[in-house]
Amino acid sequence: MIREIHAESRGSHGSPRVHAEPALGLGEQVNRKRVERLMRRAGLQGVYRRRGRRDLVNAATEEDLVQRHFDVAGPDRLWLTDI
């Protein structure tokens, strides 16, 4: 039954969704850990897509009007603030 459910999902469902199909959809009594163990033995694994992380540490939040030049020639030439 696990192989059929996994094949119907075109191999995309992992153990939580494969467990939910017989437990909720078909009314069968099945343990989640047993489904995980049987899927591991059969070599079945769901597709996981991880979203890439962007490095936002050095990214400017707004338009950089001072072009990161913080040295000025005299007083009252450049004003900065902290958010």
TAQUIUR-V818804 format. One record per helix or strand. SS is the DSSP state (@ for helix, = for strand). FROM is the first residue (numbers start at 1). LEN is the number of residues. Records with the same first field share a line. If there is no record, write none. Layout:
# TAQUIUR-V818804
SS->FROM-LEN, FROM-LEN
This chain:
# TAQUIUR-V818804
@->2-7, 15-11, 32-11
